Amino acid sequence: MTKVLIILFLIFTLTKSNNNVLPSFLQVCHQNDPNLNECIKKSVEKIKPMLAKGIPEFDIPSLEPLQISEILIDHGSGGISLKSTYSDIKVFGPSQFKLKSVKIDLKKDRVRIKLFLPYLRVVSKYTMDGRILMMPISGKGESCGNYSDIDVTVTMQGQRINREGEEYFNIKDFYVDFALGHVTIELKNLFNGDKHLGDAMNTFLNDNWQNVVKEIKPVLEDTIAGIFKKMTNKIFGKYPLNRILPE
Ligand SMILES: *[C@@H]1O[C@H](CO)[C@@H](O)[C@H](O)[C@H]1NC(C)=O
């Protein structure tokens, strides 16, 4: 019963709170804190459990699973010429991220974050048509991928924007770079459900995942960066900079 009351109270205070006031669960870090990077890291660590569920008040969607409606990859270069779509994407595991470092440079409006993801499991619907490493591939169905030991570096170049007399931080460029430790994938129903060809192709893809990832990585990095840039700017657009990082 007390739990229910606390939750109701939380919902009430969160939804009632003024748009411009930071949610109280955020540990405030100050711009001139000599340990600003550490402070931000701690602040993020503290809200990690909430990130998993999502923080509607902060426009942060649930990270567990993270749901992405659609990704299109239309790619032609090197050993890959492929049109593929992924829809109803569910990513399990992102809330398990470990922040390795946060570096914020307020003079250059630049933020660099290094994090480690022990694993990600991605399930989605897919359609695919083209060639991978010279092999013709086509299919439509469900796909599943397991990715482990992922190192991610995120670099954000921001700019300051004035709105109604207040200064807001806005991400202009968002770069993602990642390195994968291991990958296994399964594309169901390849080649119109031809089990023999489908199994052979899945084995081929898993045996050659490093080459496949190398080809697709730039597109994936751009796509992921685009999704998180939007998400981040939604948050930054909500609170003036001097509320997010007071002097
Ligand atoms: C991914 O991992 C899950 C859970 O361990 C397992 O059930 C699934 O078969 C794996 N899929 C692939 C493609 O490795």
The ligand as a MOL file (V3000), in Angstrom:
LIG
                    3D

  0  0  0     0  0            999 V3000
M  V30 BEGIN CTAB
M  V30 COUNTS 14 14 0 0 0
M  V30 BEGIN ATOM
M  V30 1 C 20.5580 -15.1360 -28.8590 0
M  V30 2 O 20.5280 -15.3780 -27.4780 0
M  V30 3 C 19.3060 -15.9120 -27.0180 0
M  V30 4 C 19.3500 -15.9610 -25.5140 0
M  V30 5 O 20.5560 -16.5160 -25.0460 0
M  V30 6 C 19.0640 -17.2730 -27.6820 0
M  V30 7 O 17.8340 -17.7850 -27.2470 0
M  V30 8 C 19.0590 -17.0780 -29.1850 0
M  V30 9 O 18.9390 -18.3190 -29.8390 0
M  V30 10 C 20.3160 -16.3850 -29.6650 0
M  V30 11 N 20.1700 -16.0800 -31.0860 0
M  V30 12 C 21.2040 -16.0700 -31.9050 0
M  V30 13 C 20.9050 -15.7340 -33.3070 0
M  V30 14 O 22.3340 -16.3130 -31.5430 0
M  V30 END ATOM
M  V30 BEGIN BOND
M  V30 1 1 1 2
M  V30 2 1 1 10
M  V30 3 1 2 3
M  V30 4 1 3 4
M  V30 5 1 3 6
M  V30 6 1 4 5
M  V30 7 1 6 7
M  V30 8 1 6 8
M  V30 9 1 8 9
M  V30 10 1 8 10
M  V30 11 1 10 11
M  V30 12 1 11 12
M  V30 13 1 12 13
M  V30 14 2 12 14
M  V30 END BOND
M  V30 END CTAB
M  END
